């Protein structure tokens, strides 16, 4: 008997086409007042310096998010998701979104909420939002 009745499918998000992959999450900032979530993604330069941020993902119209460290990410992924090369994916159907609707007693069922997964080698961030993220490339 399978414990997870919903079989999730991860598809690369088209908006991330051409972005560098293999990056690490360098910072996560939630602006509670404005309802934004900003994820900074970067690449290590050397062991004594902070990673160089290449871009930021800005999520607006945020409903919820969760952050898991790398060791816990494998439990979220189905067997066929491990080979996806995109770091930003859309998850559908989503167990996280189903949980959200149960917790909010269906208050947001009429809204078009998407589940985005940002995977890096160190963290996995799942975001529930009604708008695609804005990508801000950082100047070098």
N, C-alpha and C positions, 0 to 999 in steps of 0.2 A: 504494500500500500504506500503510495507516494504522499509525503507530508504536505507538500505544496500543491494544492489543487489547481492553481493558476500557472500555466506554462508561459513564462515571460519570453519575449523575443526582443533582442537588442538590434537596432538598425543604426548604422552610422548617420548622424545628423548632417544633412546636406550643407548646412551653413558653415560647417567646420572643414569643408573640402579645401585642401591646400595648406592647412595649418600644420605646423611642426608637431610630430607625435613623439612619445617617449619623454614628455615633460613631467616635472613634479609640481605638486601644489605647493606654492610658496607662501600664500597668505589667503585667509578667508575673512571677509569683513561683512557684517550685517548692519545696515543702517536701519535701525528699528523705526525711526521716525518716518522715513520715506518708503520703507518696505522694500529696499533693495538688498541684494546679495552680490558681493563682488568676489570672484575667485581669481587670484593671480597665479599664472602658470609660468614656470621658468625652467632653466637648465643650469646645473651646477657648473661653475667656472673653475674653482679649485677648492680644496678642503678648508681653507681658512677664510673664504669669502662667502657671503650669502649668494644664493642663486641669482642669475640674471633673469629678470622678468621679461618674457617675450610678448605676452598678451594678457589681457584681463577679460573675463567673461562677466558681464553685468546682467543680472536677472532682476527684472522689475515685475510687479504684480505677483509677488511671491506668496505662496500658500504654506510651504513648509520645505524643510530640507533635513538631511541627516548626513553625518560624516562618519565613515568607518576607516580604521587603519588597515593597511594592506593585508595583514593576516586574516582579517575578518571578511575581506571582499570575496574570497573564493566561495564562501557559503551563499552569497547572493547570486552568483552566476550559475546559469545552467551550463551543461556540458558544451553546447555549441556556441556559447558566447565568448569562450576563452580566446578564440582566434580572431576576433574583431580587431582591426588595426586602428580604428578611429578612437580618439580619447573622449569624444562627446557623442553620446548615443541617445536615441529615443527608445524608451522601454514601453512595450505594449503587448498584451495587457499588463498592467502593473499591479503587483501585490502591495506596493507602497501606497499607490493611489486608492486601491480598494480599502486598505486600512484607514487612510485619511477620511474617506467617505463614511466609514463606519463610526469613526471617532467624532465626526461632525454631524452625525445623524442625518446625512444626506443633504445638508444645507446647501452645498455647492454642486449638486448633481447637474444643474442646468448650465454650468460653466464649462468651457473647453479647457480643461486643465491637462497639461502634458507632463510626463515624467522624463526628465533629462538625467543621464548618468555621466558624470565626468570621472574617468578612471585614470589614475596615474600609478606609477610603481609603488608609491607610498600611501596613497589615500584613495578613497572612492567617495564621491559626493553625489547624492541623489537629490534632485531638486524638483519640486512640484510648482509649476508656474503656468500662467495663462498667456504668456508671450515668449517668443524665442529670445535667447540671450543676445545682447549686443556684444560684439567683439571689438575691443580696443587694443590695437597693436601698439606696443611701447617703442619709443625712440631709443636707438642704441647710442 
